[in-house]
């Protein structure tokens, strides 16, 4: 887990990376900021990630949890490691059936189903 990275949520949608940097610099030296942007609107999705130079600076930034920014209370937590989410998966596509189904007589060749045997 990257202890020097925080998650910042419940941001105002108008927040810019510069505004985030201006505020969170008070907690330490920021190495990187990633504000998540909506592809369709070009606006912030209301959350982002900040990477600090040290774990201690990251811990300091947790003090911003609950601080109000433009009328919204920020949610600040240690960022989860991406590998933690990559476990699951599997399954067969969440219930969406990609295989045939429907019209069983389509492309069945010489095979007969139960109805064909009953008829003849």
C-alpha positions as a printed Julia matrix, in Angstrom:
120×3 Matrix{Float64}:
   0.0     0.0     0.0
   1.32    3.42   -0.9
   1.3     5.2     2.46
   2.3     8.53    0.91
  -0.84    8.83   -1.23
  -4.2    10.12   -0.07
  -7.68    9.98   -1.53
  -9.61   13.25   -1.42
 -13.33   12.93   -2.02
 -16.49   15.04   -1.97
 -14.67   17.84   -3.77
 -16.69   20.58   -5.42
 -17.02   19.74   -9.13
 -15.46   23.08  -10.01
 -12.22   22.27   -8.16
  -9.0    22.48  -10.19
  -5.67   20.75   -9.57
  -4.14   24.15   -8.77
  -6.75   24.8    -6.07
  -6.14   21.36   -4.62
  -2.39   21.96   -4.62
  -2.79   25.4    -3.03
  -4.79   23.96   -0.15
  -2.94   20.68    0.47
   0.59   22.14    0.25
   0.19   23.22    3.89
   0.55   19.56    4.9
   3.79   18.85    3.04
   5.68   18.61   -0.24
   3.33   17.37   -2.98
   4.9    15.16   -5.63
   1.8    14.51   -7.72
  -1.88   15.41   -7.93
  -4.4    13.47   -9.98
  -7.84   15.06  -10.12
 -10.26   12.63  -11.78
 -12.01   14.34  -14.69
 -15.27   13.29  -16.36
 -14.45   12.53  -19.99
 -17.8    13.82  -21.29
 -18.07   17.08  -19.35
 -14.42   17.94  -18.76
 -15.27   18.7   -15.12
 -13.99   17.1   -11.95
 -15.78   13.93  -10.81
 -15.43   15.19   -7.25
 -12.42   13.17   -6.15
  -8.7    12.86   -6.68
  -5.4    11.59   -5.32
  -2.43   13.45   -3.86
   1.02   11.91   -3.46
   3.35   13.4    -0.85
   7.12   13.08   -0.53
   6.87   11.2     2.76
   4.52    9.08    4.8
   4.56   11.68    7.58
   3.32   14.41    5.21
   0.58   12.08    4.07
  -0.44   11.45    7.69
  -0.49   15.23    8.27
  -2.91   15.68    5.35
  -5.45   13.37    6.99
  -6.26   16.36    9.21
  -8.16   17.8     6.23
 -10.84   15.11    6.61
 -14.11   16.93    7.28
 -12.74   20.36    6.34
 -15.22   22.41    4.32
 -14.29   23.49    0.79
 -16.84   25.56   -1.13
 -19.66   24.26    1.05
 -18.65   20.58    0.9
 -16.99   18.56    3.65
 -13.92   16.81    2.27
 -13.34   13.1     2.77
  -9.64   12.39    3.13
  -8.25    8.87    3.59
  -5.09    6.93    2.86
  -5.44    5.79   -0.76
  -5.96    2.08   -1.28
  -3.45    0.21   -3.37
  -4.78   -0.61   -6.87
  -3.65   -4.24   -6.5
  -6.12   -4.67   -3.67
  -9.05   -4.25   -6.06
  -7.72   -6.43   -8.86
  -8.48   -9.73   -7.09
 -12.1   -10.61   -7.85
 -13.11  -10.71  -11.46
 -13.84  -14.12  -12.87
 -17.39  -15.17  -13.42
 -19.01  -15.27  -16.83
 -19.69  -11.66  -17.62
 -22.16  -10.83  -14.89
 -25.12  -12.78  -16.18
 -25.03  -11.54  -19.75
 -25.37  -14.57  -21.99
 -23.28  -14.25  -25.1
 -23.82  -17.76  -26.38
 -26.59  -18.58  -28.82
 -29.86  -19.32  -27.09
 -33.08  -18.0   -28.57
 -33.8   -19.7   -31.9
 -32.42  -23.21  -31.42
 -33.18  -24.36  -34.93
 -30.69  -21.92  -36.37
 -27.67  -23.7   -37.84
 -28.27  -27.02  -36.09
 -27.52  -29.2   -39.08
 -28.9   -32.74  -38.91
 -29.48  -32.77  -35.16
 -32.98  -33.33  -33.91
 -34.36  -31.9   -30.71
 -37.07  -33.46  -28.54
 -39.9   -31.92  -30.6
 -38.51  -33.39  -33.83
 -38.31  -36.89  -32.34
 -41.9   -36.65  -31.1
 -43.13  -35.66  -34.54
 -41.57  -38.25  -36.46
